[in-house]
Amino acid sequence: MTSLDDLPIRDDLRGLSPYGAPQLDVPVRLNTNENSYPVPEPVVEAIGKALAAELRELNRYPDRDAVALRADLAEYLGHGLTVAQVWAANGSNEIQQQLLQAFGGPGRSALGFVPAYSMHPLLALGTGTRWVPAERGVDFGLTVEEAVAQVREHQPDVVFLCSPNNPTGTALDPAVIAAVLDAAPGMVVVDEAYAEFARPGTVSALAVLPGHPRLVVSRTMSKAFGFAGGRLGYLAADPAVVQAVQLVRLPYHLSSLTQAAARAAVTHRDALLGTVSAIMAQRDRIVATLRERGLRVADSDANFVLFQVGGDQTVIWKALLAQGVLVRDVGLPGWLRVTAGTAAETDAFLTAMETVTWEREE
Ligand SMILES: *Cc1c(COP(=O)(O)O)cnc(C)c1O
């Protein structure tokens, strides 16, 4: 048997294992921030029809530039955006990989303020981009001064901001985004995967796009749209940024089936996004209940909540799993992250937490 180590693999990949949260078959899965609600039946039918219409032409390559889908996404985003300012790919992970291929790479660096999305350093690794882990302040916050000082010090080619941030859940102060744009010598990517769940009054970086050609806003249909399995992410930026990623994208990267399914989903967005307010209510309920029970909980603008369990979080993670509730250990000592889903899932999680906390106090 050949092992990985026997192969002439890149030195920087040697000894690593593939990334991914455990996909365990338990009753209550609250570990990957999916939308817990299944796709509504009328949308299932619409996607089915859209896919069927493509089948006879699967002998042909898809529209390489996914123009119709990008136009639909531009219309959804609003802010006067046009097709030339929007690009789509297989998940926002691929969007961000393409950005690093175009603006990062060997001899270049990308900086992020950790804890943030764990894929950012992995995408840097895969593209040969040097990763610079910058720090957050008290309570995982990030002030203008903290952000600007680290960007000035490291002069990264790409800065990743994540707002609302994963795993903390909190949206960034727009002043931080503006100040980083000012201080950064290169591209600034704002990962807004959870934008649709933000608390009222939260401003999207989309509003700052005019006059900022180095700003990229990354979005996804994986969370609020409940379309994680469809794999569709997109960006909004200056048309020149779209031209840049077109230099590195694989030709025909988005299959005609993906494009058709995503277009049908965007068309039926009212039905798909109809679950967002119910999920936000569960999110607020989790925050309030855990705080009432005396736990520290980060403010959340997303469909998940980061909460402090104290001590060794892996013990609580296992205890919750034993009760059929899968949450996420993001590797932050003493903290765990739980996705907000249906009311029944929140019930199960909060009940399990009660037992677990009680066991801890024994
Ligand atoms: C879930 C998530 C994504 C989504 O990635 P896709 O490839 O679009 O499924 C992107 N960014 C963050 C911060 C996330 O948490």
The ligand as an SDF file (V2000), in Angstrom:
LIG
                    3D

 15 15  0  0  0  0  0  0  0  0999 V2000
  -20.4100   28.8180    5.5690 C   0  0  0  0  0  0  0  0  0  0  0  0
  -19.4650   29.9110    5.1910 C   0  0  0  0  0  0  0  0  0  0  0  0
  -19.1760   30.1510    3.8630 C   0  0  0  0  0  0  0  0  0  0  0  0
  -19.8680   29.3350    2.8130 C   0  0  0  0  0  0  0  0  0  0  0  0
  -19.0500   28.7120    1.9340 O   0  0  0  0  0  0  0  0  0  0  0  0
  -19.7040   28.1070    0.6260 P   0  0  0  0  0  0  0  0  0  0  0  0
  -18.5260   27.6280   -0.1210 O   0  0  0  0  0  0  0  0  0  0  0  0
  -20.3970   29.2600   -0.0490 O   0  0  0  0  0  0  0  0  0  0  0  0
  -20.6630   27.0390    1.0280 O   0  0  0  0  0  0  0  0  0  0  0  0
  -18.3400   31.1980    3.5300 C   0  0  0  0  0  0  0  0  0  0  0  0
  -17.8080   31.9770    4.4830 N   0  0  0  0  0  0  0  0  0  0  0  0
  -18.0800   31.7780    5.7770 C   0  0  0  0  0  0  0  0  0  0  0  0
  -17.5190   32.6880    6.7970 C   0  0  0  0  0  0  0  0  0  0  0  0
  -18.9000   30.7230    6.1670 C   0  0  0  0  0  0  0  0  0  0  0  0
  -19.1380   30.5080    7.4590 O   0  0  0  0  0  0  0  0  0  0  0  0
  1  2  1  0
  2  3  1  0
  2 14  2  0
  3  4  1  0
  3 10  2  0
  4  5  1  0
  5  6  1  0
  6  7  2  0
  6  8  1  0
  6  9  1  0
 10 11  1  0
 11 12  2  0
 12 13  1  0
 12 14  1  0
 14 15  1  0
M  END
$$$$
